[in-house]
Amino acid sequence: MLFKVSWRNIWRNRTRSFVVIGAIVVGVWAVIFMIAFTMGIVESYVSSAIENDISHIQVHHPKFKDEKEVKFYLNDIGTLVSNVEQQANVKVATQRTLSNGMLSTSKGARGVQIRGIDPTKEAVVTKFDKKVIEGDYFGKAKKNPIIISKRLADKMKVKIRSKVVVTFQTLEGDITTAAFRVVGLYRTQNSTFDDMNIYVQQTDLNRLLGGESIGHEIAMLIEDTEQLESTQAALKAMFPKQLVENYREISPDVNLYETQIQMSTTIIMVIVMLALVFGIINTMLMAVLERVRELGMLMAVGMRRLQVFSMIMLETIFLGLIGAPIGLLVGYLTVVYFGKNGINLSAYSSGMQKFGIEEIVYPALESGVYFQLAAAVVITAILGALYPAWKAIRLKPVEAIHKI
Amino acid sequence: MKNVISVSGITKTYNPKTIPVHALQGVDLEIEQGEFTALVGPSGSGKTTLLNIIGGLDEATEGTVIINDQDITKLSDGQLIQFRKEHIGFVFQAYNLIPVLTAKENVEFVMLLQGRSQAERNKRVNELMAAVGLSDKMNNRPSQLSGGQQQRVAVARALAPKPTFILADEPTANLDSKSTANLLDMMAELNKQENITFVFSTHDQRVIDRARRVVTLEDGKIVSDDHRDV
């Protein structure tokens, strides 16, 4: 009977109940969408960082990370890469020679990182060939070809076939200068990366550095990211003297983003739920205050205070149980739709690209968040009902019955 | 006849620490099983206060209220709720039916609180709805009933748990003459046939005319107590 009375009570004032249910639906939907959108941005940032730059796991000389000097290289890197590719869960690996240097043209000079790559492998690991938007990739044989970003080319007034001069330090510590011919211009979604990185063939850079079989970095993609840590552990066993790091360790900002998302998810949820709590308190208090005489009668005829309390709680929980699934469903459908079609943020893309975020964001949400949210709504409904229910049981039947 | 209600030395003072209002000043009253009693008196005479104290809804400042040999002034809040549920039926001036329940469900409600079985509840509801002449309105909600019909349902609800007596606070105040006459006929019949004890507080001369005992209060004191043959 308590369930029946509570259920029917919520339909006494349909408009008010629909307002509360609507608030719950909108609140749940908003939380889902905001979290999914933020996660989509983080996903975009992380995948952009992995695809363009850091891959899933990298191997370096233990001192290279801190000092970035060319002398901290991995020897016989070709063999090392072959060994890495034999490892379970490693999809593909590539090798890079890295050096800091100066790019000079007739218009000026800029500090850059020179990335000596294996063009074939790099195309597989970072799909770098697809990012070349003008000119050619390294396919056609030319002496000292170089690919720089479109942004950098524009800033330095460089075109395809222009000659540029790159200055850097050799393994011996001498400063060397070499002329390169621009064969292609690339663009990634990360404008900061584009400003800082130029690409040459590893064989050319190694020759100029004075070490034919050296490299500074092995970067690899793995098949199953769930096994990131176990794969990393296996590689650490394989290279006990080298530094083997996953993408979170290599790029702490990626880790920060992932932690940030969890924190902001919680904060968003708490803010929306707090707003809902006050909405529910307001509504249920109105529902209690307009039924004072009836509640007094119920207590007069023998309804215990706990039963009155439970009745008010049930009414609120019913509202939550109607609103939450609708909100979850609408939220889920929104995430599925935009997860497939994306949200075009090209109007803001210049700012976003500085942070490595793509123009089109694909909202994504783990299933666990839906359950967390469902639980949060029920808890919110219970919290919101506590005060009105307490108010109801504080009524004195003798006074309540005669209330006008 | 056995006393079902025995009130002794009841006083009730509102606002004792600020501006004391003495609603009842040493009331003694005994009501026997099967009586049809009207508490009458001008507004502020204390009749509703007395009714509330007899019904265990309000506490007396002093005195004892013994119902069926039990002093209810010594019961805790929880025990009082239980006591009311088992022994007292209430009829209120404004009917106070639960608007979201049908007439049948309203009558059934207190029996549900008592934990009666479905079969027992159905039997009792059918009997009572027939007794109040509303068998054909079982599934109507209060909003679909007239004031008189609602008050009949309220009487049926008060009778449902088979209480020791019924307390009715101005039960006819919102009814027209015809509804009042019908309601009083019905209650008088129940009183006569089933020996149910009724205690009214009322201003209504129509009720007073039908009462077999009229207790008059003034300024919180009983000033007359007339037993009559009606």
Boltz contact constraints between the chains, C-beta under 6 A:
constraints:
  - contact:
      token1: [A, 1]
      token2: [B, 112]
      max_distance: 6.0
  - contact:
      token1: [A, 8]
      token2: [B, 100]
      max_distance: 6.0
  - contact:
      token1: [A, 9]
      token2: [B, 100]
      max_distance: 6.0
  - contact:
      token1: [A, 297]
      token2: [B, 96]
      max_distance: 6.0
  - contact:
      token1: [A, 300]
      token2: [B, 57]
      max_distance: 6.0
  - contact:
      token1: [A, 300]
      token2: [B, 90]
      max_distance: 6.0
  - contact:
      token1: [A, 301]
      token2: [B, 90]
      max_distance: 6.0
  - contact:
      token1: [A, 301]
      token2: [B, 110]
      max_distance: 6.0
  - contact:
      token1: [A, 302]
      token2: [B, 81]
      max_distance: 6.0
  - contact:
      token1: [A, 302]
      token2: [B, 84]
      max_distance: 6.0
  - contact:
      token1: [A, 302]
      token2: [B, 85]
      max_distance: 6.0
  - contact:
      token1: [A, 302]
      token2: [B, 110]
      max_distance: 6.0
  - contact:
      token1: [A, 302]
      token2: [B, 113]
      max_distance: 6.0
  - contact:
      token1: [A, 303]
      token2: [B, 113]
      max_distance: 6.0
  - contact:
      token1: [A, 304]
      token2: [B, 81]
      max_distance: 6.0
  - contact:
      token1: [A, 397]
      token2: [B, 57]
      max_distance: 6.0
  - contact:
      token1: [A, 398]
      token2: [B, 52]
      max_distance: 6.0
  - contact:
      token1: [A, 398]
      token2: [B, 57]
      max_distance: 6.0
  - contact:
      token1: [A, 398]
      token2: [B, 58]
      max_distance: 6.0
